[in-house]
Amino acid sequence: MEPLSLDRRRILLGVTGGIAAYKTAELVRRLRVAGAEVQVVMTEAATRFITPLTLQALSGRPVRTELWDTAAEAAMGHIELARWAERILVAPASADFLAKLRAGRADDLLTTLCLAADAPTAVAPAMNRCMWEHPATRENVAALQVRGVQVWGPDRGSQACGETGPGRMLEAAELHRCVIEWLQPGPLSGVDLLITAGPTREAIDPVRFLSNRSSGKMGYAVARAAAEAGATVTLVSGPCALEPPSKVKLVRVESASEMYTAVMDRAVEQAIFIGAAAVADYAPAASRPEKIKKDARTMRLELVKTPDILAAVAALEKRPFTVGFAAETDHLKQHARAKLERKGLDMIAANQVGGGLGFEAEENRLWVLWPEGERHLPTTSKLELARQLLALIVERYEAKNSVQDSR
């Protein structure tokens, strides 16, 4: 028995050119038996391996193949399809399709749908082993994963070309299982989660400010991962040049004091708080109302401490599960453990800055510590790292709730 019914779940199934397209027929059959509504979209190359009529008979819906279908496009049919889909799965996904998706091409119906849709997307690669292992394909796959596209497979084994190695599309039964798990309610479903991200800016005068090198990428990745896990996410963000993740409520702030107010106004209503922002420790004692002129050879700037947002949240009588971040240049675990204890946090994620990691980088690694233990999360993309961190937060959050419920 499947762990979750797919009754009326809307899945857009893309099919690209490759001999593995024969497996797609069985996948469509399995999804339909589980109750899903399946809309198949095929590329021109895919129709040379399996006929649209076969997949239409199995899906019970007309297969779409043409971007310039005048009957469908009279009402902007590709946009309608993009909005209809709850999930998009491309199986098989050829090397050519992965390259187009990475580049943002929209030269056929399937690539156009993938760009126009807001639905989570997964791909099941299928290609010759040399094509899969080529640096261009590896770079394309890595870039798609950073953007949140799930990559299922490929498997290893004998290939239609006669070679053996990685590149086989996963079997229909395995892809069906992946879809089932993909559509299950997330572990944070129904949980209110508040996260801070990005730097803060502390005004010196109308044109100058104190800040730091935080890009906000890690915090935004954690917000996205939390939304994927089903949480109701509020993101309080300092100034950064990033698009907010889908299904995340964004609150923009600039200074540490503004971030403090935004967080404290909401913290007691949250189950989990994650302080990923790089909040300025000090701010000018007074901000000049006019631009400071470059007249004197030296200038003295008096600084005062900014509000400690993490400590304030952790000290609330009705406090959320509180997670902090620590960016350190030396003695990483020692400084992080001290911060965890000093501020009374439930958990802290520590990362070394410099050497291509941390601020402004695409990858990161973390040491995650809590009062009873620790775990190392090795170097990977910030989005994948965020997903691993969220899984660990869920584990510790549920453990703490279990202890409290037993009292």
KEKOL-961526 format. One record per residue (C-alpha): x, y, z negated; residue in three letters. Coordinates in steps of 0.1 Angstrom, whole numbers, plus 5000, padded with zeros to 4 digits. Each point is the difference from the previous one (the first is absolute). Layout:
// residues N
<pt <X; Y; Z>; "ALA">,
...
//
This chain:
// residues 407
<pt <5000; 5000; 5000>; "MET">,
<pt <5013; 5034; 5009>; "GLU">,
<pt <5007; 5025; 4971>; "PRO">,
<pt <4980; 5027; 5018>; "LEU">,
<pt <4972; 5001; 5025>; "SER">,
<pt <5006; 5021; 5031>; "LEU">,
<pt <4963; 5006; 5004>; "ASP">,
<pt <4995; 5030; 5023>; "ARG">,
<pt <5036; 5012; 4996>; "ARG">,
<pt <5010; 5019; 5032>; "ARG">,
<pt <5033; 4988; 5015>; "ILE">,
<pt <5014; 5014; 5032>; "LEU">,
<pt <5022; 4973; 5015>; "LEU">,
<pt <5026; 5012; 5025>; "GLY">,
<pt <5015; 4975; 5024>; "VAL">,
<pt <5032; 5008; 5020>; "THR">,
<pt <5018; 4980; 5027>; "GLY">,
<pt <5017; 4968; 4988>; "GLY">,
<pt <4995; 4962; 5001>; "ILE">,
<pt <4990; 5002; 4963>; "ALA">,
<pt <4967; 5015; 5011>; "ALA">,
<pt <4986; 4965; 5002>; "TYR">,
<pt <5001; 5000; 4961>; "LYS">,
<pt <4978; 5030; 4999>; "THR">,
<pt <4970; 4980; 5012>; "ALA">,
<pt <5002; 4979; 4969>; "GLU">,
<pt <5005; 5031; 4978>; "LEU">,
<pt <4969; 5016; 5014>; "VAL">,
<pt <4980; 4968; 4993>; "ARG">,
<pt <5012; 4998; 4964>; "ARG">,
<pt <4992; 5037; 4993>; "LEU">,
<pt <4966; 4996; 5015>; "ARG">,
<pt <4992; 4969; 4979>; "VAL">,
<pt <5010; 5019; 4969>; "ALA">,
<pt <4974; 5026; 5009>; "GLY">,
<pt <5022; 5028; 5015>; "ALA">,
<pt <4990; 5023; 5029>; "GLU">,
<pt <5028; 4998; 5025>; "VAL">,
<pt <5006; 5024; 5028>; "GLN">,
<pt <5027; 4988; 5024>; "VAL">,
<pt <5020; 5026; 5019>; "VAL">,
<pt <5024; 4986; 5026>; "MET">,
<pt <5029; 5015; 5020>; "THR">,
<pt <5002; 4993; 5037>; "GLU">,
<pt <5030; 4977; 4994>; "ALA">,
<pt <4979; 4980; 4974>; "ALA">,
<pt <4974; 4992; 5026>; "THR">,
<pt <5026; 4980; 5020>; "ARG">,
<pt <5004; 4976; 4971>; "PHE">,
<pt <4964; 4996; 4988>; "ILE">,
<pt <4968; 5011; 5016>; "THR">,
<pt <4978; 5027; 4984>; "PRO">,
<pt <4970; 4977; 5006>; "LEU">,
<pt <5015; 4974; 4975>; "THR">,
<pt <5004; 5026; 4973>; "LEU">,
<pt <4967; 5016; 5007>; "GLN">,
<pt <4983; 4966; 4996>; "ALA">,
<pt <5017; 4994; 4967>; "LEU">,
<pt <4996; 5035; 4986>; "SER">,
<pt <4964; 5006; 5012>; "GLY">,
<pt <5009; 5035; 5012>; "ARG">,
<pt <5011; 5014; 5034>; "PRO">,
<pt <5038; 5001; 5001>; "VAL">,
<pt <5014; 5035; 5007>; "ARG">,
<pt <5030; 5002; 5024>; "THR">,
<pt <4997; 5034; 5017>; "GLU">,
<pt <5007; 5035; 4986>; "LEU">,
<pt <4982; 5014; 5030>; "TRP">,
<pt <4968; 4980; 4996>; "ASP">,
<pt <4976; 5027; 5012>; "THR">,
<pt <4970; 4984; 4983>; "ALA">,
<pt <5016; 4997; 4966>; "ALA">,
<pt <5020; 5033; 5003>; "GLU">,
<pt <4969; 5021; 5008>; "ALA">,
<pt <4996; 5002; 4962>; "ALA">,
<pt <5038; 4999; 4992>; "MET">,
<pt <4998; 4963; 4994>; "GLY">,
<pt <5036; 4997; 4990>; "HIS">,
<pt <4994; 5024; 4971>; "ILE">,
<pt <4969; 4982; 4990>; "GLU">,
<pt <5019; 4967; 4999>; "LEU">,
<pt <5028; 5016; 4980>; "ALA">,
<pt <4975; 5011; 4974>; "ARG">,
<pt <4981; 4967; 5000>; "TRP">,
<pt <5031; 4979; 4990>; "ALA">,
<pt <5006; 4993; 4963>; "GLU">,
<pt <5033; 4982; 5009>; "ARG">,
<pt <5021; 4998; 5032>; "ILE">,
<pt <5020; 4968; 5007>; "LEU">,
<pt <5021; 4996; 5031>; "VAL">,
<pt <5007; 4963; 5007>; "ALA">,
<pt <5021; 4993; 5019>; "PRO">,
<pt <5020; 5033; 4998>; "ALA">,
<pt <5026; 5000; 5028>; "SER">,
<pt <5034; 5018; 4998>; "ALA">,
<pt <4986; 5025; 5026>; "ASP">,
<pt <4969; 5007; 4978>; "PHE">,
<pt <5021; 5005; 4969>; "LEU">,
<pt <5023; 5025; 5018>; "ALA">,
<pt <4969; 5019; 5013>; "LYS">,
<pt <4984; 5001; 4965>; "LEU">,
<pt <5033; 5012; 4984>; "ARG">,
<pt <5003; 5028; 5027>; "ALA">,
<pt <4963; 5010; 4997>; "GLY">,
<pt <4992; 4992; 5036>; "ARG">,
<pt <4963; 5000; 5010>; "ALA">,
<pt <5000; 4987; 5036>; "ASP">,
<pt <4974; 4973; 4997>; "ASP">,
<pt <4969; 4993; 4979>; "LEU">,
<pt <5018; 4980; 4972>; "LEU">,
<pt <5028; 5025; 4994>; "THR">,
<pt <4975; 5029; 5001>; "THR">,
<pt <4978; 4983; 4974>; "LEU">,
<pt <5030; 4994; 4977>; "CYS">,
<pt <5008; 5037; 5001>; "LEU">,
<pt <4964; 5012; 4996>; "ALA">,
<pt <4990; 4976; 4972>; "ALA">,
<pt <5004; 5007; 4963>; "ASP">,
<pt <4996; 4963; 4992>; "ALA">,
<pt <5029; 4980; 4985>; "PRO">,
<pt <5019; 4982; 5027>; "THR">,
<pt <5019; 4967; 5001>; "ALA">,
<pt <5020; 4984; 5028>; "VAL">,
<pt <5009; 4963; 5006>; "ALA">,
<pt <5031; 5001; 5022>; "PRO">,
<pt <5006; 4974; 5027>; "ALA">,
<pt <5030; 5000; 5023>; "MET">,
<pt <5032; 4983; 5010>; "ASN">,
<pt <5025; 4997; 4972>; "ARG">,
<pt <5026; 5023; 5017>; "CYS">,
<pt <4973; 5026; 5005>; "MET">,
<pt <4990; 4998; 4963>; "TRP">,
<pt <5036; 5002; 4988>; "GLU">,
<pt <5009; 5029; 5024>; "HIS">,
<pt <5010; 5032; 4980>; "PRO">,
<pt <4973; 5020; 5019>; "ALA">,
<pt <4972; 4976; 4988>; "THR">,
<pt <5014; 4999; 4965>; "ARG">,
<pt <5000; 5038; 4999>; "GLU">,
<pt <4965; 5002; 5014>; "ASN">,
<pt <4987; 4976; 4974>; "VAL">,
<pt <5018; 5018; 4971>; "ALA">,
<pt <4985; 5033; 5011>; "ALA">,
<pt <4965; 4986; 5002>; "LEU">,
<pt <5003; 4985; 4965>; "GLN">,
<pt <5011; 5034; 4986>; "VAL">,
<pt <4968; 5014; 5015>; "ARG">,
<pt <4979; 4973; 4982>; "GLY">,
<pt <4994; 4975; 5028>; "VAL">,
<pt <5000; 4965; 4987>; "GLN">,
<pt <5022; 4974; 5018>; "VAL">,
<pt <4989; 4964; 4998>; "TRP">,
<pt <5027; 4976; 5011>; "GLY">,
<pt <5014; 4990; 5024>; "PRO">,
<pt <5006; 4964; 4992>; "ASP">,
<pt <5030; 4979; 5011>; "ARG">,
<pt <4999; 4970; 5023>; "GLY">,
<pt <5000; 4988; 5036>; "SER">,
<pt <4988; 5026; 5026>; "GLN">,
<pt <4984; 4997; 5034>; "ALA">,
<pt <5032; 5011; 5016>; "CYS">,
<pt <5017; 4969; 4987>; "GLY">,
<pt <5021; 5018; 4973>; "GLU">,
<pt <4997; 4996; 4963>; "THR">,
<pt <5000; 5028; 4973>; "GLY">,
<pt <4980; 5029; 4986>; "PRO">,
<pt <4972; 5015; 5022>; "GLY">,
<pt <4971; 4976; 4999>; "ARG">,
<pt <4967; 5015; 4991>; "MET">,
<pt <4985; 4987; 4967>; "LEU">,
<pt <4974; 4973; 5004>; "GLU">,
<pt <4963; 5010; 5001>; "ALA">,
<pt <4994; 4985; 4965>; "ALA">,
<pt <5029; 5020; 4985>; "GLU">,
<pt <4988; 5032; 5016>; "LEU">,
<pt <4965; 4993; 4988>; "HIS">,
<pt <5013; 4996; 4965>; "ARG">,
<pt <5019; 5034; 5004>; "CYS">,
<pt <4968; 5017; 5010>; "VAL">,
<pt <4981; 4985; 4970>; "ILE">,
<pt <5027; 5013; 4976>; "GLU">,
<pt <5001; 5034; 5018>; "TRP">,
<pt <4963; 5005; 4995>; "LEU">,
<pt <4998; 4990; 4963>; "GLN">,
<pt <4993; 5027; 4975>; "PRO">,
<pt <5033; 5016; 4989>; "GLY">,
<pt <5014; 4993; 4965>; "PRO">,
<pt <4994; 5037; 4992>; "LEU">,
<pt <4964; 5001; 5014>; "SER">,
<pt <4980; 5024; 4979>; "GLY">,
<pt <5030; 5013; 4981>; "VAL">,
<pt <5006; 5038; 4999>; "ASP">,
<pt <5036; 5008; 5006>; "LEU">,
<pt <5018; 5034; 4998>; "LEU">,
<pt <5034; 5005; 5016>; "ILE">,
<pt <5023; 5030; 5004>; "THR">,
<pt <5025; 5003; 5029>; "ALA">,
<pt <5024; 5024; 5016>; "GLY">,
<pt <5020; 5029; 4986>; "PRO">,
<pt <4988; 5031; 4982>; "THR">,
<pt <5011; 5035; 5008>; "ARG">,
<pt <5007; 5026; 4973>; "GLU">,
<pt <4998; 5035; 5013>; "ALA">,
<pt <5029; 5024; 4996>; "ILE">,
<pt <4984; 5027; 5021>; "ASP">,
<pt <4975; 5000; 5029>; "PRO">,
<pt <5025; 4984; 5024>; "VAL">,
<pt <5023; 4979; 4978>; "ARG">,
<pt <4994; 4970; 4977>; "PHE">,
<pt <5018; 4972; 4981>; "LEU">,
<pt <4992; 4965; 5011>; "SER">,
<pt <5017; 4967; 5008>; "ASN">,
<pt <5006; 4975; 5029>; "ARG">,
<pt <4969; 4978; 4994>; "SER">,
<pt <4981; 4994; 5033>; "SER">,
<pt <4970; 4984; 4983>; "GLY">,
<pt <5004; 4968; 5022>; "LYS">,
<pt <5001; 4976; 4970>; "MET">,
<pt <4971; 5015; 4982>; "GLY">,
<pt <4978; 5001; 5032>; "TYR">,
<pt <5010; 4964; 5007>; "ALA">,
<pt <4989; 4990; 4964>; "VAL">,
<pt <4967; 5019; 5006>; "ALA">,
<pt <4994; 4981; 5032>; "ARG">,
<pt <5008; 4967; 4984>; "ALA">,
<pt <4976; 5007; 4972>; "ALA">,
<pt <4972; 5008; 5024>; "ALA">,
<pt <5008; 4968; 5019>; "GLU">,
<pt <4996; 4982; 4966>; "ALA">,
<pt <4965; 5014; 4997>; "GLY">,
<pt <5007; 5028; 4975>; "ALA">,
<pt <4981; 5033; 5001>; "THR">,
<pt <5031; 5022; 5004>; "VAL">,
<pt <5005; 5037; 4992>; "THR">,
<pt <5034; 5013; 5012>; "LEU">,
<pt <5013; 5032; 4985>; "VAL">,
<pt <5027; 5012; 5024>; "SER">,
<pt <5026; 5026; 4999>; "GLY">,
<pt <5010; 5017; 5033>; "PRO">,
<pt <5011; 4974; 5026>; "CYS">,
<pt <4996; 4995; 5037>; "ALA">,
<pt <4981; 4967; 4998>; "LEU">,
<pt <4965; 4990; 5011>; "GLU">,
<pt <4979; 4987; 4971>; "PRO">,
<pt <4993; 4962; 5001>; "PRO">,
<pt <4965; 4990; 5011>; "SER">,
<pt <4973; 4997; 4973>; "LYS">,
<pt <5021; 5020; 4975>; "VAL">,
<pt <4987; 5032; 4984>; "LYS">,
<pt <5027; 5027; 5004>; "LEU">,
<pt <5005; 5028; 4975>; "VAL">,
<pt <5028; 5025; 5011>; "ARG">,
<pt <5020; 5019; 4975>; "VAL">,
<pt <5033; 5019; 5001>; "GLU">,
<pt <5015; 5006; 4966>; "SER">,
<pt <5006; 4977; 4970>; "ALA">,
<pt <4974; 5019; 4980>; "SER">,
<pt <4974; 4996; 5027>; "GLU">,
<pt <5008; 4963; 5002>; "MET">,
<pt <4997; 4997; 4962>; "TYR">,
<pt <4965; 5016; 5001>; "THR">,
<pt <4988; 4978; 5029>; "ALA">,
<pt <5012; 4969; 4982>; "VAL">,
<pt <4987; 5008; 4965>; "MET">,
<pt <4966; 5010; 5014>; "ASP">,
<pt <4997; 4964; 5014>; "ARG">,
<pt <5021; 4977; 4979>; "ALA">,
<pt <4975; 4989; 4974>; "VAL">,
<pt <4977; 4987; 5027>; "GLU">,
<pt <5027; 4978; 5016>; "GLN">,
<pt <5009; 4964; 4993>; "ALA">,
<pt <5035; 5004; 5014>; "ILE">,
<pt <5023; 5030; 5004>; "PHE">,
<pt <5032; 4998; 5021>; "ILE">,
<pt <5023; 5030; 4997>; "GLY">,
<pt <5021; 4997; 5032>; "ALA">,
<pt <5004; 5037; 5005>; "ALA">,
<pt <5034; 5016; 4996>; "ALA">,
<pt <4989; 5028; 4977>; "VAL">,
<pt <5024; 5029; 4995>; "ALA">,
<pt <5014; 4998; 4964>; "ASP">,
<pt <5004; 5038; 4998>; "TYR">,
<pt <4984; 5030; 5015>; "ALA">,
<pt <5009; 5037; 5001>; "PRO">,
<pt <4988; 5018; 4968>; "ALA">,
<pt <4984; 5026; 5022>; "ALA">,
<pt <4994; 5002; 5037>; "SER">,
<pt <5007; 5034; 5016>; "ARG">,
<pt <4970; 5015; 5017>; "PRO">,
<pt <5022; 5014; 5028>; "GLU">,
<pt <5029; 4985; 5020>; "LYS">,
<pt <5033; 5003; 4982>; "ILE">,
<pt <5025; 5020; 5020>; "LYS">,
<pt <5036; 4988; 5005>; "LYS">,
<pt <5016; 5030; 4983>; "ASP">,
<pt <5019; 4987; 4970>; "ALA">,
<pt <5030; 4977; 5004>; "ARG">,
<pt <4985; 4976; 4974>; "THR">,
<pt <4965; 4993; 4986>; "MET">,
<pt <4989; 4983; 4968>; "ARG">,
<pt <4969; 4978; 5001>; "LEU">,
<pt <4984; 4990; 4967>; "GLU">,
<pt <4983; 4966; 5001>; "LEU">,
<pt <4974; 4984; 4977>; "VAL">,
<pt <4989; 4964; 4997>; "LYS">,
<pt <4970; 4989; 5020>; "THR">,
<pt <4971; 4980; 4985>; "PRO">,
<pt <5009; 4963; 4996>; "ASP">,
<pt <4971; 4984; 5019>; "ILE">,
<pt <5010; 4964; 4994>; "LEU">,
<pt <5004; 5004; 4962>; "ALA">,
<pt <4967; 5020; 4998>; "ALA">,
<pt <4980; 4972; 5017>; "VAL">,
<pt <5017; 4973; 4979>; "ALA">,
<pt <4991; 5019; 4969>; "ALA">,
<pt <4963; 5002; 5007>; "LEU">,
<pt <4977; 4983; 4975>; "GLU">,
<pt <4981; 4984; 5029>; "LYS">,
<pt <5029; 4995; 5023>; "ARG">,
<pt <5002; 4981; 5033>; "PRO">,
<pt <5026; 4973; 5007>; "PHE">,
<pt <5029; 5024; 5006>; "THR">,
<pt <5029; 4994; 5025>; "VAL">,
<pt <5029; 5023; 5004>; "GLY">,
<pt <5028; 5003; 5026>; "PHE">,
<pt <5037; 5007; 4993>; "ALA">,
<pt <5025; 5011; 5026>; "ALA">,
<pt <5035; 4996; 4987>; "GLU">,
<pt <5035; 5004; 5013>; "THR">,
<pt <5017; 4979; 4973>; "ASP">,
<pt <4992; 4974; 4973>; "HIS">,
<pt <4967; 4994; 5017>; "LEU">,
<pt <4984; 4974; 4976>; "LYS">,
<pt <5014; 5016; 4969>; "GLN">,
<pt <4985; 5035; 5008>; "HIS">,
<pt <4967; 4985; 5012>; "ALA">,
<pt <4996; 4978; 4969>; "ARG">,
<pt <5006; 5031; 4978>; "ALA">,
<pt <4974; 5020; 5019>; "LYS">,
<pt <4975; 4971; 4997>; "LEU">,
<pt <5004; 4999; 4963>; "GLU">,
<pt <5003; 5038; 4994>; "ARG">,
<pt <4968; 5008; 5018>; "LYS">,
<pt <4980; 4969; 4989>; "GLY">,
<pt <4994; 4987; 5036>; "LEU">,
<pt <4985; 4966; 5009>; "ASP">,
<pt <5024; 4997; 5029>; "MET">,
<pt <5027; 5018; 5019>; "ILE">,
<pt <5013; 4996; 5036>; "ALA">,
<pt <5037; 5011; 5002>; "ALA">,
<pt <5020; 5006; 5032>; "ASN">,
<pt <5035; 5010; 5007>; "GLN">,
<pt <5003; 5032; 5022>; "VAL">,
<pt <5027; 5004; 5026>; "GLY">,
<pt <5016; 4976; 5024>; "GLY">,
<pt <4971; 5002; 5024>; "GLY">,
<pt <4973; 4991; 4974>; "LEU">,
<pt <4976; 5019; 4980>; "GLY">,
<pt <4991; 5036; 5010>; "PHE">,
<pt <4992; 5005; 5037>; "GLU">,
<pt <5009; 4964; 5010>; "ALA">,
<pt <4977; 4975; 5017>; "GLU">,
<pt <5011; 4972; 4977>; "GLU">,
<pt <5004; 4996; 4963>; "ASN">,
<pt <5005; 4974; 4972>; "ARG">,
<pt <4988; 5001; 4964>; "LEU">,
<pt <5007; 4986; 4966>; "TRP">,
<pt <4966; 4998; 4983>; "VAL">,
<pt <5001; 4999; 4962>; "LEU">,
<pt <4974; 4996; 4973>; "TRP">,
<pt <5003; 4995; 4962>; "PRO">,
<pt <5002; 4962; 5002>; "GLU">,
<pt <5019; 4995; 5033>; "GLY">,
<pt <5013; 5012; 5033>; "GLU">,
<pt <5001; 4990; 5037>; "ARG">,
<pt <5021; 5010; 5030>; "HIS">,
<pt <4983; 5008; 5033>; "LEU">,
<pt <5026; 4999; 5027>; "PRO">,
<pt <5005; 5024; 5029>; "THR">,
<pt <4972; 5002; 5025>; "THR">,
<pt <4977; 5026; 5016>; "SER">,
<pt <4983; 5023; 4976>; "LYS">,
<pt <4966; 4988; 5009>; "LEU">,
<pt <5009; 4963; 4995>; "GLU">,
<pt <5017; 5010; 4967>; "LEU">,
<pt <4969; 5019; 4990>; "ALA">,
<pt <4979; 4968; 5005>; "ARG">,
<pt <5024; 4980; 4979>; "GLN">,
<pt <5000; 5026; 4973>; "LEU">,
<pt <4961; 5001; 5000>; "LEU">,
<pt <4999; 4962; 4997>; "ALA">,
<pt <5022; 5003; 4969>; "LEU">,
<pt <4980; 5029; 4986>; "ILE">,
<pt <4968; 4979; 5004>; "VAL">,
<pt <5017; 4971; 4982>; "GLU">,
<pt <5010; 5021; 4970>; "ARG">,
<pt <4968; 5020; 5000>; "TYR">,
<pt <4979; 4968; 4998>; "GLU">,
<pt <5023; 4985; 4974>; "ALA">,
<pt <4996; 5031; 4978>; "LYS">,
<pt <4962; 4999; 5004>; "ASN">,
<pt <4999; 4963; 4992>; "SER">,
<pt <5019; 5006; 4967>; "VAL">,
<pt <4977; 5029; 4991>; "GLN">,
<pt <4968; 4980; 5008>; "ASP">,
<pt <5012; 4972; 4977>; "SER">,
<pt <5003; 5023; 4970>; "ARG">,
//
